[in-house]
């Protein structure tokens, strides 16, 4: 299962950098500002493995 399918965003964000900038970063900022939670995220590359999903 790809991230696009999991998040149900389709082809709206062609590059992961756009998704980070326009979706993930603002969401993290809103959560940190408006809740008692403090979220810190980092991204790492992982090699693709055949998981059986298509």
Residue frames as qw, qx, qy, qz and C-alpha x, y, z in Angstrom:
[[0.000, 0.890, 0.455, 0.000, 0.00, 0.00, 0.00],
 [0.428, 0.361, -0.018, 0.828, 1.45, 3.33, -1.00],
 [0.136, -0.300, -0.412, 0.850, 1.27, 6.50, 1.07],
 [0.257, 0.015, -0.291, -0.922, -1.03, 8.08, -1.51],
 [0.534, -0.285, -0.713, -0.355, -3.53, 5.24, -1.20],
 [0.428, -0.328, -0.696, 0.474, -3.26, 5.15, 2.60],
 [0.063, -0.339, -0.266, 0.900, -3.95, 8.89, 2.89],
 [0.354, 0.653, 0.669, 0.037, -6.52, 8.86, 0.05],
 [0.021, -0.735, 0.076, 0.674, -4.90, 11.83, -1.71],
 [0.757, 0.585, 0.289, 0.030, -4.71, 10.29, -5.16],
 [0.682, 0.303, 0.148, 0.649, -2.46, 12.15, -7.59],
 [0.085, -0.978, -0.173, -0.077, -2.86, 15.56, -5.93],
 [0.300, -0.852, 0.407, 0.138, 0.73, 15.67, -4.63],
 [0.835, 0.485, -0.257, 0.032, 3.18, 14.42, -7.23],
 [0.485, 0.436, -0.571, 0.499, 6.25, 14.88, -5.01],
 [0.627, -0.474, -0.557, 0.268, 6.63, 13.94, -1.36],
 [0.322, -0.057, -0.209, 0.921, 8.23, 17.34, -0.70],
 [0.277, -0.334, -0.263, -0.862, 4.95, 19.05, -1.65],
 [0.670, -0.468, -0.550, -0.172, 3.04, 16.77, 0.68],
 [0.580, -0.265, -0.438, 0.633, 5.44, 17.58, 3.51],
 [0.157, 0.049, -0.049, 0.985, 5.27, 21.34, 2.94],
 [0.353, -0.228, -0.250, -0.872, 1.54, 21.79, 2.31],
 [0.751, -0.356, -0.428, -0.354, -0.03, 19.04, 4.42],
 [0.781, -0.235, -0.484, 0.318, 2.23, 17.51, 7.03],
 [0.363, 0.109, -0.302, 0.875, 4.09, 20.61, 8.29],
 [0.311, -0.378, -0.031, -0.872, 0.94, 22.73, 8.78],
 [0.781, -0.382, -0.417, -0.267, -0.82, 19.82, 10.51],
 [0.696, -0.133, -0.468, 0.528, 2.09, 19.30, 12.91],
 [0.133, 0.224, -0.189, 0.947, 2.21, 23.04, 13.64],
 [0.528, -0.417, -0.202, -0.711, -1.53, 23.14, 14.38],
 [0.822, -0.320, -0.471, 0.024, -1.31, 20.10, 16.66],
 [0.568, -0.026, -0.401, 0.718, 1.65, 21.56, 18.56],
 [0.041, -0.282, 0.069, -0.956, -0.07, 24.95, 18.93],
 [0.566, -0.307, -0.144, -0.752, -3.57, 23.83, 19.87],
 [0.893, -0.277, -0.329, -0.135, -3.05, 20.69, 21.95],
 [0.581, -0.723, 0.373, -0.039, -0.98, 19.41, 24.84],
 [0.925, 0.096, 0.249, 0.271, 0.93, 17.22, 22.39],
 [0.007, -0.828, 0.409, 0.383, 4.33, 18.12, 20.96],
 [0.910, 0.299, 0.272, 0.087, 4.99, 16.34, 17.70],
 [0.067, -0.735, 0.544, 0.399, 8.43, 16.18, 16.12],
 [0.910, 0.332, 0.234, -0.080, 8.70, 14.33, 12.81],
 [0.129, -0.611, 0.648, 0.436, 11.53, 13.09, 10.69],
 [0.861, 0.421, -0.021, -0.286, 11.59, 11.26, 7.42],
 [0.375, -0.482, 0.753, 0.244, 13.82, 8.42, 6.36],
 [0.616, 0.386, -0.501, -0.469, 14.16, 6.52, 3.16],
 [0.682, -0.163, 0.695, -0.161, 13.37, 2.84, 3.21],
 [0.076, 0.218, -0.822, -0.521, 13.97, 0.34, 0.50],
 [0.730, 0.063, -0.100, -0.673, 10.89, -1.02, -1.14],
 [0.196, -0.135, 0.969, -0.063, 9.92, -4.57, -0.40],
 [0.439, -0.161, -0.672, -0.574, 7.28, -6.68, -2.01],
 [0.297, -0.084, 0.643, -0.701, 4.48, -6.67, 0.56],
 [0.147, 0.300, 0.939, 0.083, 1.92, -8.45, -1.58],
 [0.251, 0.700, 0.386, -0.547, -0.23, -5.32, -2.03],
 [0.401, 0.233, 0.566, 0.682, -1.10, -4.19, -5.50]]
